[in-house]
Amino acid sequence: MVKLTLRSAAIAVTAAAVSISLAACGSSGPASSAGNADSATMWGLTGGNQPVLQKSIDAWNKAHPDETVKLDFFANDAYKTKVRTAVGAGQGPTFIYGWGGGVLKSYVDAGQVADLSDFVASNPDVKNRYLPSVLKNGVIAGKTYALPNNNVQPVVLYYNKEVFDKIGAQAPKTWDELMALVPKFKAAGIAPFSLGGQSKWPDLMWLEYLVERIGGPDVFANIAANKPGAWSDPAVKEALSKIQDLVDAGGFANGFSSIAADSNADQALLYTGKAAMILQGGWIYQSMKKDAADFVKNGKLGYVTFPTVSGGKGDPANVVGNPSNFWSISSKATDSQKKAALDYVKSGMFTDADTQALIDSGAVPVTTGIESKLAASPDKDFLSYVYGMAKNAPSFTLSWDQALSPAQGDAMLANLDQIFLKKISPDQFVSTMNATIGK
């Protein structure tokens, strides 16, 4: 059995119950669609899923002129700051886009999001559309406060097959193999890894996977459960040390701390052959499918799971990432806005057209009964691979910055940035983060 706790990192995806794929981590914005004075408001992310959501809302507004939704898009980093400020002030949008975890719990504790439990109970068609293991991630203390709105999103190690062929290398299966590739790519004038360090959250994928591979899912489960001193687990210090070893070896592209993930600059280094690999979310496949169509179509993009670490306790099949993105409904919205929002959730989301559009974009929706549609996709190789990652994962750990409270998540990203820049030691990171336990 897999572990299924919301705040713990072990948000698991059972072998019987999961599809997969991509989030929206965006590029630029904002853009918007029109609405009237009392329209329900919705903030979405730019990126791979943006066209799908825009078409869905346009179709809804055309068919429901009395229940319109005004949609605005924001880049990932800007959105996270904007929405937390707005929700904290009681001025959030009607539809609050999120990831579940500790951030959702903070909204619940502050009374900012509506309890959707009765709505779900009285609308079995809504409940039954979702993969059960994903649906549970919108539940806090037995009540539903958020519903999945797109696709499942593991973190994947992508690589450029052409540059690997250039130096006669294979994708790394172990950490030692990964480190051995660094000098070979550097000698060929190719950055071993691209990294959007300016955005900070891409750094976290390295820490998440290394801690998982070294110590298993319980290490972060203890951190998320606010156990005193949980950051002092030896797996955390070893993971941080390995990150700094990789930095010292020149493993990341020059100037990585100035590369922004929101502009897709990190992806561009991969498909232009300037970098050999990138550790990123499943969602970037959608962007590369659009921005580097020939690269993807001609089979030059490779993808593997994160390498194992010698002596590590973690199951090599365990994954990290986001089970899905979610809609919560603001408790501060007007009655008419809430009604429009719930009506859209009930009959405007995951229509046949929306579901097919997600698949066509290179994503796997978090809905049941889509196997034949996935098999018919020109992207079936990637979609099947990502589907398998989640389906077979004994543990699927929610991204730490979302699983933790906002205060802890912010401190973690700020201090991890300092680790990558070699400005603090692993011991300093551990000490700083232990002080955030329970905050």
C-alpha positions in Angstrom: 0.0 0.0 0.0 1.0 3.6 -0.6 0.9 6.4 1.9 -1.8 9.0 1.4 -1.4 11.9 3.9 -2.0 15.4 2.7 0.6 17.3 4.6 3.1 14.6 4.7 5.3 14.3 1.7 4.0 10.8 1.0 1.1 11.8 -1.2 1.1 8.5 -2.9 -0.3 7.3 -6.1 -1.5 3.7 -6.0 -0.6 1.2 -8.7 -4.2 0.8 -9.5 -5.3 4.4 -9.5 -3.3 7.0 -11.3 -2.8 8.6 -14.6 -0.3 11.3 -15.0 1.2 14.4 -16.3 1.7 18.0 -16.3 1.1 21.2 -14.5 1.1 24.7 -15.5 4.3 26.4 -14.6 4.3 29.4 -16.8 6.0 31.8 -19.0 4.6 35.3 -19.2 1.4 37.2 -18.5 -1.1 38.3 -17.5 -3.8 38.0 -20.2 -7.5 37.9 -19.5 -10.9 37.1 -20.9 -13.8 39.5 -20.5 -16.6 39.3 -17.9 -19.3 41.5 -16.3 -19.2 43.3 -12.9 -20.3 40.3 -10.9 -18.6 37.6 -12.9 -16.8 34.9 -11.0 -13.1 35.6 -11.2 -10.4 33.1 -12.0 -6.6 33.4 -12.0 -4.7 30.8 -14.0 -1.1 30.2 -14.9 0.5 30.9 -18.2 2.2 27.9 -19.9 1.2 24.6 -21.4 -2.4 24.4 -20.1 -3.2 28.1 -20.7 -4.9 27.5 -24.2 -7.0 24.6 -22.8 -8.3 26.6 -19.9 -8.9 29.7 -22.1 -11.0 27.7 -24.5 -12.9 26.0 -21.7 -13.8 29.4 -20.2 -14.7 30.9 -23.6 -17.1 28.0 -24.3 -18.6 28.3 -20.8 -19.1 32.1 -21.1 -20.8 31.7 -24.5 -23.2 29.1 -23.2 -23.8 30.8 -19.9 -24.1 34.6 -20.3 -25.6 34.9 -16.9 -22.8 33.0 -15.1 -19.7 34.3 -16.7 -16.1 33.8 -15.5 -13.5 36.5 -15.9 -10.1 34.7 -16.4 -6.7 36.3 -16.0 -3.3 34.6 -16.4 -0.1 35.1 -14.5 3.4 33.7 -14.7 4.1 31.1 -12.0 6.4 33.1 -9.7 4.3 36.3 -9.9 1.1 34.3 -9.3 2.3 32.7 -6.1 3.1 36.0 -4.5 0.0 37.8 -5.8 -2.5 35.1 -4.8 -1.2 34.7 -1.2 -1.3 38.4 -0.7 -4.8 38.7 -2.1 -6.3 35.8 -0.3 -4.7 36.9 3.0 -6.5 40.3 2.5 -9.8 38.6 1.8 -9.6 39.8 -1.8 -8.7 36.6 -3.7 -10.4 35.5 -6.9 -13.5 33.4 -6.9 -11.4 30.4 -8.2 -8.2 30.0 -6.2 -5.6 28.0 -8.2 -3.4 25.9 -6.0 -1.4 22.7 -5.3 -3.0 21.5 -2.1 -0.8 20.8 1.0 0.3 23.3 3.6 -0.7 26.4 1.5 -4.2 25.1 1.2 -4.3 24.4 4.9 -3.3 27.9 5.6 -6.3 29.2 3.6 -8.6 26.8 5.4 -7.3 27.8 8.8 -7.9 31.5 7.9 -11.4 30.8 6.7 -10.6 32.0 3.2 -11.9 29.0 1.2 -15.3 27.3 1.0 -16.0 23.8 2.3 -17.0 21.8 -0.8 -17.9 18.6 1.0 -21.7 18.9 0.6 -21.2 19.9 -3.1 -19.1 16.8 -3.8 -21.5 14.5 -1.8 -24.5 15.8 -3.8 -22.7 15.6 -7.1 -21.4 12.0 -7.5 -20.6 12.6 -11.2 -18.1 15.2 -10.1 -16.5 12.9 -7.5 -16.4 9.9 -9.8 -14.7 11.8 -12.6 -11.4 12.0 -10.7 -8.7 9.5 -9.9 -9.4 8.8 -6.2 -5.8 9.1 -5.0 -5.6 12.6 -6.6 -9.0 13.8 -5.3 -7.8 13.1 -1.7 -5.2 15.8 -1.9 -7.9 18.5 -1.7 -9.1 17.2 1.6 -8.1 18.8 4.9 -9.3 17.2 8.2 -11.9 15.1 6.4 -13.4 17.9 4.4 -13.0 18.8 0.7 -11.7 22.3 0.1 -10.2 21.9 -3.4 -10.9 19.9 -6.5 -8.3 18.8 -9.2 -8.4 20.9 -12.3 -5.8 19.5 -14.8 -3.3 16.7 -14.7 -0.8 14.8 -12.6 2.8 16.1 -12.6 5.8 14.1 -11.6 9.4 15.5 -11.9 11.3 14.0 -14.7 15.0 13.9 -15.7 15.0 15.0 -19.4 18.1 14.7 -21.6 19.1 15.6 -25.2 19.8 12.4 -27.0 21.9 14.2 -29.7 24.5 15.6 -27.2 24.6 12.2 -25.4 25.4 10.5 -28.7 28.0 13.2 -29.4 30.1 12.0 -26.4 29.0 8.4 -26.5 27.1 8.4 -23.2 24.0 6.8 -21.7 21.5 8.4 -19.4 22.6 8.1 -15.8 21.1 5.4 -13.6 23.1 6.2 -10.5 24.4 9.3 -8.8 28.0 8.2 -9.4 27.2 7.8 -13.2 25.6 11.3 -13.1 28.7 12.8 -11.5 31.0 11.0 -14.0 29.2 12.6 -16.9 29.9 16.1 -15.7 33.5 16.4 -16.8 32.7 14.7 -20.1 30.1 17.2 -21.1 32.2 20.1 -19.9 35.1 18.9 -22.1 32.7 18.9 -25.0 31.7 22.5 -24.3 28.2 21.5 -23.1 26.7 22.3 -19.7 25.8 19.1 -18.0 22.6 20.5 -16.5 20.3 23.4 -17.2 18.7 25.0 -14.1 16.3 27.9 -13.7 18.0 29.1 -10.5 16.5 32.6 -10.6 13.1 31.1 -9.9 14.4 29.1 -6.9 11.7 26.4 -7.0 13.5 24.3 -9.7 16.4 24.0 -7.2 14.0 22.2 -4.9 13.5 19.2 -7.2 17.2 18.3 -6.6 16.8 18.3 -2.8 13.5 16.5 -3.0 14.8 13.6 -5.1 18.1 13.3 -3.3 16.5 13.1 0.1 13.9 10.6 -1.2 16.6 8.4 -2.8 18.9 8.6 0.3 16.4 8.4 3.1 13.0 7.4 1.7 9.7 9.3 2.0 9.6 9.2 5.8 12.3 11.9 6.1 10.1 14.6 4.6 7.0 13.1 6.1 8.5 13.9 9.5 9.4 17.4 8.4 5.9 18.0 7.1 4.5 16.6 10.4 6.5 19.3 12.3 8.5 16.8 14.3 11.1 18.7 16.3 14.6 18.5 14.7 13.3 16.7 11.6 15.6 18.6 9.3 18.5 17.1 11.1 18.0 13.7 9.5 21.3 12.6 8.0 19.6 12.2 4.6 19.0 16.0 4.4 22.7 16.9 5.1 23.9 14.3 2.6 21.6 15.5 -0.1 22.7 19.1 0.4 26.4 18.0 0.3 25.8 16.2 -2.9 24.2 19.3 -4.4 27.2 21.4 -3.5 29.5 18.6 -4.9 27.6 19.0 -8.2 27.9 22.8 -8.1 31.7 22.5 -7.4 32.1 20.1 -10.3 30.5 22.7 -12.6 27.4 20.6 -13.1 25.1 23.5 -13.9 25.1 26.0 -16.7 27.1 29.1 -16.2 24.9 31.8 -14.7 22.3 29.4 -13.6 21.2 31.7 -10.8 20.1 34.3 -13.5 18.1 31.8 -15.6 14.3 32.1 -15.2 12.1 29.1 -15.5 9.0 31.3 -16.1 10.5 32.4 -19.5 11.3 28.7 -20.4 15.0 29.8 -20.7 16.0 26.7 -18.8 14.2 24.4 -21.3 15.8 26.3 -24.3 19.3 25.3 -23.2 18.3 21.7 -23.4 16.7 21.6 -26.8 19.3 23.9 -28.4 22.0 21.5 -27.3 23.7 24.0 -24.9 22.8 21.7 -21.9 22.7 17.9 -21.8 20.0 17.5 -19.1 17.4 19.2 -17.0 15.5 18.1 -13.9 12.0 19.6 -14.3 8.3 18.9 -14.0 6.3 16.8 -16.5 4.6 20.0 -17.6 7.6 21.3 -19.6 6.9 18.6 -22.2 4.0 20.7 -23.3 6.1 23.8 -23.7 8.8 21.9 -25.6 6.2 20.3 -27.8 5.2 23.9 -28.8 8.5 25.7 -28.7 10.8 22.9 -30.1 8.4 20.8 -32.1 11.0 19.2 -34.4 13.2 18.3 -31.4 10.4 16.5 -29.7 8.8 15.0 -32.9 12.1 13.7 -34.2 12.8 11.7 -31.0 15.7 13.8 -29.8 14.2 14.2 -26.3 14.9 11.5 -23.8 13.5 11.1 -20.3 14.4 8.9 -17.3 13.7 8.7 -13.6 16.0 10.3 -11.1 19.1 8.2 -10.4 19.6 5.9 -7.4 22.1 6.8 -4.7 24.4 4.1 -3.4 23.3 2.8 0.0 20.1 4.8 -0.2 16.9 3.6 1.5 14.4 5.1 -1.0 12.6 2.9 -3.5 13.9 3.9 -7.0 10.3 3.9 -8.2 9.3 6.7 -5.8 8.5 10.1 -7.4 8.2 13.7 -6.4 6.1 16.4 -8.0 2.5 17.5 -7.9 -0.5 15.1 -8.0 -2.5 17.9 -9.8 -3.4 21.5 -9.6 -6.6 22.4 -7.8 -9.5 24.9 -7.7 -10.7 26.2 -4.3 -13.7 28.5 -4.1 -13.2 31.8 -2.2 -15.4 32.0 0.9 -15.4 35.8 0.3 -17.1 35.5 -3.1 -20.7 36.7 -3.6 -23.5 34.2 -3.7 -23.8 34.6 -7.4 -20.1 34.2 -8.0 -20.1 31.0 -5.9 -23.0 29.6 -7.8 -21.4 30.3 -11.1 -18.1 28.7 -9.9 -19.8 25.5 -8.7 -21.9 25.3 -11.8 -18.7 25.5 -13.9 -17.0 22.9 -11.7 -20.0 20.6 -12.2 -20.5 20.9 -15.9 -17.9 23.1 -17.5 -14.7 21.3 -16.5 -13.3 18.1 -18.1 -15.8 18.1 -21.0 -14.8 15.7 -23.7 -13.4 18.7 -25.6 -11.3 19.8 -22.6 -10.0 16.4 -21.9 -8.9 15.8 -25.5 -7.3 19.2 -25.6 -5.2 18.4 -22.5 -4.1 15.1 -24.1 -3.3 16.9 -27.4 -1.2 19.4 -25.5 1.0 16.6 -24.1 -0.7 16.0 -20.7 -2.7 13.3 -19.0 -5.8 14.5 -17.3 -6.6 13.4 -13.7 -9.8 11.7 -14.9 -10.9 8.1 -15.2 -11.6 6.2 -18.4 -9.1 7.9 -20.7 -6.8 5.0 -21.5 -7.9 4.6 -25.1 -7.5 8.4 -25.7 -3.9 8.2 -24.4 -3.1 5.3 -26.6 -4.3 7.2 -29.6 -2.1 10.2 -28.9 1.0 11.0 -31.0 2.7 11.7 -27.7 1.7 8.2 -26.3 5.4 7.3 -25.6 5.9 10.2 -23.2 2.3 10.0 -21.8 2.6 6.3 -21.2 6.0 6.8 -19.5 4.7 9.5 -17.2 1.5 7.5 -16.5 3.7 4.6 -15.5 5.8 6.7 -13.2 2.8 7.6 -11.1 0.9 4.4 -11.5 3.8 2.3 -10.2 5.1 4.7 -7.6 5.0 3.3 -4.0 5.1 7.0 -2.9 4.4 10.2 -4.7 5.7 13.1 -2.6 4.0 16.5 -3.0 6.4 19.4 -3.9 7.8 20.5 -0.6 7.1 24.2 -1.0 3.5 23.3 -1.3 3.3 20.6 1.4 4.8 23.0 4.0 3.3 26.1 5.4 3.9 29.3 3.4 6.4 30.6 6.0 8.4 27.3 6.0 8.3 27.0 2.2 9.6 30.5 1.7 12.4 30.0 4.2 13.3 26.7 2.5 13.5 28.1 -1.0 15.5 31.2 0.2 18.1 29.0 2.0 18.3 26.4 -0.7 19.2 29.2 -3.1 22.1 30.0 -0.8 23.1 26.3 -0.8 23.4 26.3 -4.6 25.3 29.6 -4.5 27.7 28.1 -1.9 26.9 30.9 0.5 25.9 28.7 3.4 26.8 25.2 4.5 24.5 22.2 4.9 24.7 22.5 8.7 23.6 26.1 8.5 20.7 25.2 6.2 19.6 22.4 8.7 19.8 24.7 11.7 17.8 27.5 10.0 15.1 25.1 8.8 14.8 23.4 12.2 13.9 26.8 13.6 10.9 27.0 11.2 9.3 23.8 12.5 5.7 24.5 13.5 5.6 27.9 12.0 
